[in-house]
């Protein structure tokens, strides 16, 4: 089934109402290193970074979106 315009509109509305974006820059080549670490952990880059922030803080600062992270 193709992704419809209505689905796209609903997705964009959800993002606008429920999510915020955090952006930061890294030196060339470091993005690939983070991606490789995330891949080897079986996580997306976003989830890898969220887990790293929570681990560094020693508490849950950010909410993981992956259902497998809820027990950690």
C-alpha positions in Angstrom: 0.0 0.0 0.0 1.4 3.4 -1.0 2.0 6.2 1.5 -0.9 8.6 0.9 -1.1 12.3 1.2 -3.6 11.9 4.1 -1.0 9.8 6.0 1.7 12.3 5.3 -0.6 15.1 6.6 -1.4 13.2 9.7 2.3 12.4 10.3 3.3 16.0 9.9 0.5 17.1 12.3 1.7 14.6 14.9 5.3 15.8 14.6 4.3 19.4 14.9 2.1 18.8 18.0 4.2 16.3 19.9 7.9 16.5 19.0 10.7 18.9 19.2 14.0 18.8 17.3 17.4 19.0 18.8 20.3 19.7 16.4 24.0 19.7 16.9 27.1 19.5 14.7 30.0 17.1 14.8 33.3 17.1 12.9 33.4 15.4 9.5 33.6 11.6 9.9 32.2 11.6 13.4 28.6 11.2 12.2 29.7 7.9 10.5 31.3 6.7 13.7 28.2 7.4 15.8 26.1 5.7 13.1 28.3 2.6 13.2 28.1 2.4 17.0 24.3 2.8 16.8 24.1 0.1 14.1 26.3 -2.3 16.1 24.0 -1.7 19.1 20.9 -2.4 17.0 19.6 1.1 17.6 18.8 4.1 15.4 21.1 7.1 15.8 18.4 9.0 17.7 17.8 6.2 20.2 21.6 5.7 20.6 22.0 9.3 21.5 19.0 9.3 23.8 20.4 6.3 25.7 23.9 8.0 25.9 22.4 11.2 27.3 20.4 9.2 29.9 23.4 7.1 30.8 25.6 10.3 31.2 22.9 12.0 33.4 22.5 8.8 35.5 18.7 9.2 35.1 16.1 9.3 32.4 16.2 12.8 31.0 14.9 11.9 27.6 12.1 9.4 26.8 13.2 6.4 24.6 10.7 5.8 21.8 11.7 2.2 21.2 9.4 -0.2 23.1 12.4 -2.4 24.0 14.0 0.5 26.0 11.1 0.9 28.4 12.4 -1.7 30.9 15.9 -0.1 31.1 
